[in-house]
């Protein structure tokens, strides 16, 4: 009877350890994915700020050109 209990205990312990290992791997993958997404988010924010600056610079250039045209007609 004791042998059966020991075998059962060993099987349960093995399955629990496998579950723990699987959950740890899953958490590691999720953490890695989260960090990658945060990096991509920061890169996208940087890209959008650069785009905003470029658009603003072009707008100022166009505004200056327009004012130059308006001023030359007067």
Chimera marker file (.cmm) of the C-alpha trace (Angstrom):
<marker_set name="trace">
<marker id="1" x="0.000" y="0.000" z="0.000" r="1" g="1" b="0" radius="0.5"/>
<marker id="2" x="2.817" y="2.393" z="0.862" r="1" g="1" b="0" radius="0.5"/>
<marker id="3" x="4.460" y="1.719" z="-2.507" r="1" g="1" b="0" radius="0.5"/>
<marker id="4" x="1.279" y="2.764" z="-4.344" r="1" g="1" b="0" radius="0.5"/>
<marker id="5" x="1.084" y="5.968" z="-2.331" r="1" g="1" b="0" radius="0.5"/>
<marker id="6" x="4.765" y="6.732" z="-3.021" r="1" g="1" b="0" radius="0.5"/>
<marker id="7" x="4.248" y="6.158" z="-6.753" r="1" g="1" b="0" radius="0.5"/>
<marker id="8" x="1.162" y="8.382" z="-6.718" r="1" g="1" b="0" radius="0.5"/>
<marker id="9" x="3.025" y="11.080" z="-4.792" r="1" g="1" b="0" radius="0.5"/>
<marker id="10" x="5.938" y="10.890" z="-7.248" r="1" g="1" b="0" radius="0.5"/>
<marker id="11" x="3.577" y="11.220" z="-10.242" r="1" g="1" b="0" radius="0.5"/>
<marker id="12" x="1.736" y="14.162" z="-8.688" r="1" g="1" b="0" radius="0.5"/>
<marker id="13" x="5.024" y="15.890" z="-7.836" r="1" g="1" b="0" radius="0.5"/>
<marker id="14" x="6.291" y="15.317" z="-11.379" r="1" g="1" b="0" radius="0.5"/>
<marker id="15" x="3.136" y="16.811" z="-12.904" r="1" g="1" b="0" radius="0.5"/>
<marker id="16" x="3.224" y="19.786" z="-10.540" r="1" g="1" b="0" radius="0.5"/>
<marker id="17" x="6.845" y="20.474" z="-11.434" r="1" g="1" b="0" radius="0.5"/>
<marker id="18" x="6.028" y="20.221" z="-15.140" r="1" g="1" b="0" radius="0.5"/>
<marker id="19" x="3.127" y="22.648" z="-14.641" r="1" g="1" b="0" radius="0.5"/>
<marker id="20" x="5.356" y="25.068" z="-12.762" r="1" g="1" b="0" radius="0.5"/>
<marker id="21" x="7.989" y="24.846" z="-15.501" r="1" g="1" b="0" radius="0.5"/>
<marker id="22" x="5.380" y="25.388" z="-18.222" r="1" g="1" b="0" radius="0.5"/>
<marker id="23" x="3.889" y="28.397" z="-16.424" r="1" g="1" b="0" radius="0.5"/>
<marker id="24" x="7.350" y="29.871" z="-15.875" r="1" g="1" b="0" radius="0.5"/>
<marker id="25" x="8.128" y="29.482" z="-19.587" r="1" g="1" b="0" radius="0.5"/>
<marker id="26" x="4.808" y="31.076" z="-20.475" r="1" g="1" b="0" radius="0.5"/>
<marker id="27" x="5.451" y="34.011" z="-18.139" r="1" g="1" b="0" radius="0.5"/>
<marker id="28" x="8.939" y="34.459" z="-19.581" r="1" g="1" b="0" radius="0.5"/>
<marker id="29" x="7.505" y="34.564" z="-23.107" r="1" g="1" b="0" radius="0.5"/>
<marker id="30" x="4.836" y="37.057" z="-22.059" r="1" g="1" b="0" radius="0.5"/>
<marker id="31" x="7.413" y="39.266" z="-20.354" r="1" g="1" b="0" radius="0.5"/>
<marker id="32" x="9.634" y="39.156" z="-23.433" r="1" g="1" b="0" radius="0.5"/>
<marker id="33" x="6.655" y="40.052" z="-25.630" r="1" g="1" b="0" radius="0.5"/>
<marker id="34" x="5.707" y="42.932" z="-23.327" r="1" g="1" b="0" radius="0.5"/>
<marker id="35" x="9.254" y="44.318" z="-23.369" r="1" g="1" b="0" radius="0.5"/>
<marker id="36" x="9.381" y="44.038" z="-27.169" r="1" g="1" b="0" radius="0.5"/>
<marker id="37" x="6.048" y="45.842" z="-27.502" r="1" g="1" b="0" radius="0.5"/>
<marker id="38" x="7.245" y="48.598" z="-25.152" r="1" g="1" b="0" radius="0.5"/>
<marker id="39" x="10.390" y="49.009" z="-27.256" r="1" g="1" b="0" radius="0.5"/>
<marker id="40" x="8.298" y="49.165" z="-30.430" r="1" g="1" b="0" radius="0.5"/>
<marker id="41" x="5.977" y="51.667" z="-28.749" r="1" g="1" b="0" radius="0.5"/>
<marker id="42" x="8.909" y="53.903" z="-27.822" r="1" g="1" b="0" radius="0.5"/>
<marker id="43" x="10.304" y="53.626" z="-31.350" r="1" g="1" b="0" radius="0.5"/>
<marker id="44" x="6.901" y="54.534" z="-32.796" r="1" g="1" b="0" radius="0.5"/>
<marker id="45" x="6.599" y="57.549" z="-30.473" r="1" g="1" b="0" radius="0.5"/>
<marker id="46" x="10.050" y="58.712" z="-31.575" r="1" g="1" b="0" radius="0.5"/>
<marker id="47" x="9.126" y="58.213" z="-35.242" r="1" g="1" b="0" radius="0.5"/>
<marker id="48" x="5.887" y="60.169" z="-34.841" r="1" g="1" b="0" radius="0.5"/>
<marker id="49" x="7.655" y="63.052" z="-33.070" r="1" g="1" b="0" radius="0.5"/>
<marker id="50" x="10.194" y="63.231" z="-35.892" r="1" g="1" b="0" radius="0.5"/>
<marker id="51" x="7.357" y="63.213" z="-38.407" r="1" g="1" b="0" radius="0.5"/>
<marker id="52" x="5.608" y="65.984" z="-36.490" r="1" g="1" b="0" radius="0.5"/>
<marker id="53" x="8.797" y="68.080" z="-36.534" r="1" g="1" b="0" radius="0.5"/>
<marker id="54" x="9.247" y="67.497" z="-40.266" r="1" g="1" b="0" radius="0.5"/>
<marker id="55" x="5.641" y="68.457" z="-41.012" r="1" g="1" b="0" radius="0.5"/>
<marker id="56" x="5.978" y="71.577" z="-38.855" r="1" g="1" b="0" radius="0.5"/>
<marker id="57" x="9.208" y="72.576" z="-40.637" r="1" g="1" b="0" radius="0.5"/>
<marker id="58" x="7.608" y="72.090" z="-44.044" r="1" g="1" b="0" radius="0.5"/>
<marker id="59" x="4.552" y="74.036" z="-42.956" r="1" g="1" b="0" radius="0.5"/>
<marker id="60" x="6.752" y="76.934" z="-41.790" r="1" g="1" b="0" radius="0.5"/>
<marker id="61" x="8.608" y="76.863" z="-45.083" r="1" g="1" b="0" radius="0.5"/>
<marker id="62" x="5.358" y="76.950" z="-47.044" r="1" g="1" b="0" radius="0.5"/>
<marker id="63" x="4.023" y="79.710" z="-44.797" r="1" g="1" b="0" radius="0.5"/>
<marker id="64" x="7.157" y="81.776" z="-45.410" r="1" g="1" b="0" radius="0.5"/>
<marker id="65" x="6.885" y="81.214" z="-49.156" r="1" g="1" b="0" radius="0.5"/>
<marker id="66" x="3.217" y="82.201" z="-49.120" r="1" g="1" b="0" radius="0.5"/>
<marker id="67" x="3.955" y="85.346" z="-47.133" r="1" g="1" b="0" radius="0.5"/>
<marker id="68" x="6.713" y="86.148" z="-49.606" r="1" g="1" b="0" radius="0.5"/>
<marker id="69" x="4.268" y="85.815" z="-52.491" r="1" g="1" b="0" radius="0.5"/>
<marker id="70" x="1.634" y="87.902" z="-50.746" r="1" g="1" b="0" radius="0.5"/>
<marker id="71" x="4.224" y="90.559" z="-49.882" r="1" g="1" b="0" radius="0.5"/>
<marker id="72" x="5.527" y="90.748" z="-53.456" r="1" g="1" b="0" radius="0.5"/>
<marker id="73" x="2.034" y="91.363" z="-54.859" r="1" g="1" b="0" radius="0.5"/>
<marker id="74" x="1.457" y="94.434" z="-52.710" r="1" g="1" b="0" radius="0.5"/>
<link id1="1" id2="2" r="1" g="1" b="0" radius="0.2"/>
<link id1="2" id2="3" r="1" g="1" b="0" radius="0.2"/>
<link id1="3" id2="4" r="1" g="1" b="0" radius="0.2"/>
<link id1="4" id2="5" r="1" g="1" b="0" radius="0.2"/>
<link id1="5" id2="6" r="1" g="1" b="0" radius="0.2"/>
<link id1="6" id2="7" r="1" g="1" b="0" radius="0.2"/>
<link id1="7" id2="8" r="1" g="1" b="0" radius="0.2"/>
<link id1="8" id2="9" r="1" g="1" b="0" radius="0.2"/>
<link id1="9" id2="10" r="1" g="1" b="0" radius="0.2"/>
<link id1="10" id2="11" r="1" g="1" b="0" radius="0.2"/>
<link id1="11" id2="12" r="1" g="1" b="0" radius="0.2"/>
<link id1="12" id2="13" r="1" g="1" b="0" radius="0.2"/>
<link id1="13" id2="14" r="1" g="1" b="0" radius="0.2"/>
<link id1="14" id2="15" r="1" g="1" b="0" radius="0.2"/>
<link id1="15" id2="16" r="1" g="1" b="0" radius="0.2"/>
<link id1="16" id2="17" r="1" g="1" b="0" radius="0.2"/>
<link id1="17" id2="18" r="1" g="1" b="0" radius="0.2"/>
<link id1="18" id2="19" r="1" g="1" b="0" radius="0.2"/>
<link id1="19" id2="20" r="1" g="1" b="0" radius="0.2"/>
<link id1="20" id2="21" r="1" g="1" b="0" radius="0.2"/>
<link id1="21" id2="22" r="1" g="1" b="0" radius="0.2"/>
<link id1="22" id2="23" r="1" g="1" b="0" radius="0.2"/>
<link id1="23" id2="24" r="1" g="1" b="0" radius="0.2"/>
<link id1="24" id2="25" r="1" g="1" b="0" radius="0.2"/>
<link id1="25" id2="26" r="1" g="1" b="0" radius="0.2"/>
<link id1="26" id2="27" r="1" g="1" b="0" radius="0.2"/>
<link id1="27" id2="28" r="1" g="1" b="0" radius="0.2"/>
<link id1="28" id2="29" r="1" g="1" b="0" radius="0.2"/>
<link id1="29" id2="30" r="1" g="1" b="0" radius="0.2"/>
<link id1="30" id2="31" r="1" g="1" b="0" radius="0.2"/>
<link id1="31" id2="32" r="1" g="1" b="0" radius="0.2"/>
<link id1="32" id2="33" r="1" g="1" b="0" radius="0.2"/>
<link id1="33" id2="34" r="1" g="1" b="0" radius="0.2"/>
<link id1="34" id2="35" r="1" g="1" b="0" radius="0.2"/>
<link id1="35" id2="36" r="1" g="1" b="0" radius="0.2"/>
<link id1="36" id2="37" r="1" g="1" b="0" radius="0.2"/>
<link id1="37" id2="38" r="1" g="1" b="0" radius="0.2"/>
<link id1="38" id2="39" r="1" g="1" b="0" radius="0.2"/>
<link id1="39" id2="40" r="1" g="1" b="0" radius="0.2"/>
<link id1="40" id2="41" r="1" g="1" b="0" radius="0.2"/>
<link id1="41" id2="42" r="1" g="1" b="0" radius="0.2"/>
<link id1="42" id2="43" r="1" g="1" b="0" radius="0.2"/>
<link id1="43" id2="44" r="1" g="1" b="0" radius="0.2"/>
<link id1="44" id2="45" r="1" g="1" b="0" radius="0.2"/>
<link id1="45" id2="46" r="1" g="1" b="0" radius="0.2"/>
<link id1="46" id2="47" r="1" g="1" b="0" radius="0.2"/>
<link id1="47" id2="48" r="1" g="1" b="0" radius="0.2"/>
<link id1="48" id2="49" r="1" g="1" b="0" radius="0.2"/>
<link id1="49" id2="50" r="1" g="1" b="0" radius="0.2"/>
<link id1="50" id2="51" r="1" g="1" b="0" radius="0.2"/>
<link id1="51" id2="52" r="1" g="1" b="0" radius="0.2"/>
<link id1="52" id2="53" r="1" g="1" b="0" radius="0.2"/>
<link id1="53" id2="54" r="1" g="1" b="0" radius="0.2"/>
<link id1="54" id2="55" r="1" g="1" b="0" radius="0.2"/>
<link id1="55" id2="56" r="1" g="1" b="0" radius="0.2"/>
<link id1="56" id2="57" r="1" g="1" b="0" radius="0.2"/>
<link id1="57" id2="58" r="1" g="1" b="0" radius="0.2"/>
<link id1="58" id2="59" r="1" g="1" b="0" radius="0.2"/>
<link id1="59" id2="60" r="1" g="1" b="0" radius="0.2"/>
<link id1="60" id2="61" r="1" g="1" b="0" radius="0.2"/>
<link id1="61" id2="62" r="1" g="1" b="0" radius="0.2"/>
<link id1="62" id2="63" r="1" g="1" b="0" radius="0.2"/>
<link id1="63" id2="64" r="1" g="1" b="0" radius="0.2"/>
<link id1="64" id2="65" r="1" g="1" b="0" radius="0.2"/>
<link id1="65" id2="66" r="1" g="1" b="0" radius="0.2"/>
<link id1="66" id2="67" r="1" g="1" b="0" radius="0.2"/>
<link id1="67" id2="68" r="1" g="1" b="0" radius="0.2"/>
<link id1="68" id2="69" r="1" g="1" b="0" radius="0.2"/>
<link id1="69" id2="70" r="1" g="1" b="0" radius="0.2"/>
<link id1="70" id2="71" r="1" g="1" b="0" radius="0.2"/>
<link id1="71" id2="72" r="1" g="1" b="0" radius="0.2"/>
<link id1="72" id2="73" r="1" g="1" b="0" radius="0.2"/>
<link id1="73" id2="74" r="1" g="1" b="0" radius="0.2"/>
</marker_set>
